[in-house]
């Protein structure tokens, strides 16, 4: 389905920049945009995962280079989430349930972007237990593959609320978590499910540009609260549209 590039490309850039500034790939934001533009669910899942790979990969490199990544925090979640993302990708929901479930997670995404979960962002770090990490990874991995998101939008609030890391450490771990789950989710999709718009190369270039800008900014400079809140409102609007009208 072709749409006006001049309408969607700036929005993809905005989503990628905003999400990558906190170590996210932006899948929930891309899904929100695609739902607002009336793009089919088949295209939505594969497209969001591919855009996620580019943006989360860029974000991880920036936060890693600035010394914020912690393997001990990442591994407990990843060891179970990666295989579960692959399994979740094999689940094909009906459009009705896909829209409703996605809408719920977009609400979480919108609230996450506002910073509502950032109250435990000080320099404290409780140790995550291996059983807790594995259990969280199982749930988030399966959801990631099923919906076409990386899972970081849910992992980040969990890490912050539990006090397992500060904001930038959370961003670094979330970025790689999103990357590996997106890759696993893509691997689990049938070849026939990899439906993309013929304009998709332009989407990728816009997302890369946004990812570079946002991750450089987020790893070194303070956040832009106004931009975050505008994006949160767009995502919450899309969530309401999915839950109430689809």
N, C-alpha and C positions, 0 to 999 in steps of 0.2 A: 504494500500500500504506500503510494508516494504522497508526501505532504510537503508543504512549503518549507524548504530548507532554512530560509531566513527567519522562520518562526521558531523552529525547533533547535537549530544549532546554538544560538545564544543561550537557550535554556539548558542544553546539555553541558555547555561550558560552565554555566553557573552551578549546576548540580555537581559536576566533577570537581570544580574548585572548592566548593563548600565542603563536600564530603571528604575529599583528600586532605583537607586541612586538619581533620581529626582522625586520619588514618583509615578512612572508609573508601570503598570503591564506587559507591553511589547507586547500587542496584535498585534499592527501594525508590530512589528519586527518579531513575530512568523509567521504572515501572509506572510510577505516578504520572510522568509525562506521557508515556505511551497510552495509558488509560484515558487521559484527558484528550488525546488526539484520536482516540477510537481505533487504535491498532489492535490487531487480534492477539489473543493470549498465546498462540503458537509462536508468533514472532517475538512477543514480549520476553518470554523466558530465555530463549537462546541469545537474543540481543543483549539483555541485561547482564548475562553471565560473561559475554565476551567483553563488553565495555568495562565490567568489573575487573577483569584480568588486567587490562591496560592501566586503569587508574589506581587500583590497589597495589599493583607492582611498583608503579612510580612512587606512591606514597610510602611503601615499605622501604625502598632504597633511601629516600630522604630522611625518614625518621631513624633508620638504622645507621646511616652515616653520621648522624648527630648524637649517637650513643644512647638511644632510648629503648632499644630492643632487648628483651630478656627471654632467653631460651627456656629457662625454668618455668616461666609463666605460660609460654606458648605451648609447649609440648603436651602437658596434661589434657588440654582441650583438643589439640590437633590429631592425636593418635586415634581418637575414636570418631572425630567429626568427618575426616576424609572418606573413610569407607561408607559412612552413613549418608554423606552427600551423594555418593555414587548410587546408592540404593534409592534414595529419595527421588533422584532424577527419573527413575523408572515409573514413578507414580504419576498417572495422568488424571488430574481432577477435572470434573465437569466445569464449564465456564462459570456456572453459578457459584460453586464452592470455591473455585480458584479466586474469584473476585472477592468473596466474603472473607476468606482467610487472609488474602493479601491485604485487604482493607484494614484488618486488625493490626497486622504488622506494620503497615504504613502509619498507623496512629502511634505505635511505639517509636517508629523512626522519627516522626515529627516531634514528639516530646523529647526524644534524645537530642535532637539538633538544638532545641531551645536551651539546653544545658540543665534541664530539671534533674538529671541524674548525676550532676557533677559536684555534689556537695562533699563527697569524700575524695577530693582531688588533691589533698595535701600530700606532703612527702612521707607518708606512712605506707607500709607495705606488709600486710598480713600474708602469710604463706598459704597458697592454695593447696588443698590436699589432693592427692592423686585420684581417689574415688570421686570426689566432687567434680574435678576437672573432666574426668572421663564421662560421667553422667551428663554434664552440661554439653560436652562435645557431641554425644550421641543425639541429644534432642536438637541442638542447633544444626548439626550436620544434616540430619534428615529433613528438617524444615528448609534448609538452604537449597538442597537439591530439588525438593518438591516445588518450591516457589520460584526458583531462579534468582536467589539472592546469596550473598556470601556468608551471612549470619553474624557479621561483625556489629550490625546495628543493634543486635540483641546482646551480644557478648560484652560490648563496651559498658552498658549500664550495669550488668552483673558484676564486672570487675570493679567498677567505681563504687558501687553500693557496698560491696564486700571489703573494700579497702585493700585490694590485692596489688594495686599500682596507682601511680598518679596519672594525670591526663595524657601526657606525652608518651609515657610508657604504655598506657592502654592503647593509644593510637598506633604505636609501632606493632604491638602484638595483634591488634585487630586487622591491620593491613595484611600481614602475612596469612592470618587465619582466613580472611576473605579470599585471598589469592588461591590458596590450596583448595578451599572448598568450591570455589567457582570452577577451577580446573577439573576437579573431581565430578562436579555436577555436569559439566559439558561432556565429559567422557561417558557419563551414564545416559545421555540423550541418544535416542535413535538418530541415524543419519537423516531420516525423513523429517525429524523434528527441528533440524537446524535451519529453520526458515528465517531469512534475513531480508530486509528491505534492500532494493537495488541502490539506495542512497547511503548504505550503511558505512561505506568508507569515509564519508564526510562526518558521520556521527563519531567514528573512531578518532579522527583527527581533532575534532572539537573536544572530545573527552580527554585526549592526551594533553592538549594545550591547557585545559582546565586543571587536569591532574598535576601538571608541572607547576602551575601558578599556585594552586592551593596548598600542595604539600611543602613547597619551599616556604611559603608564608606561614603555614601552621607549625612547621618544625622549628622556626626561628623567630616568628613575630606573634604578637598577641592576636587574639581572635577578633573578628568583626561581628559584633552581636546583632547589629541591624540586618546584615545580610543573612545570617543564620535564621533569624526570626521570620524573615520574608519567605525563605525556602521552606521553613517549617509550616507556615500557613498554606503554601501551595500543596505540600504533601498531605496535610490534614484535610484540605478540600478534596483532593483526589481520593483519600480514604473514605470520606463521606459519600462521594459519588459512587464508589465501588460497592459500599455496604448498602446504601439506600436505593440506588437506581439501576444497578446492573443485575 
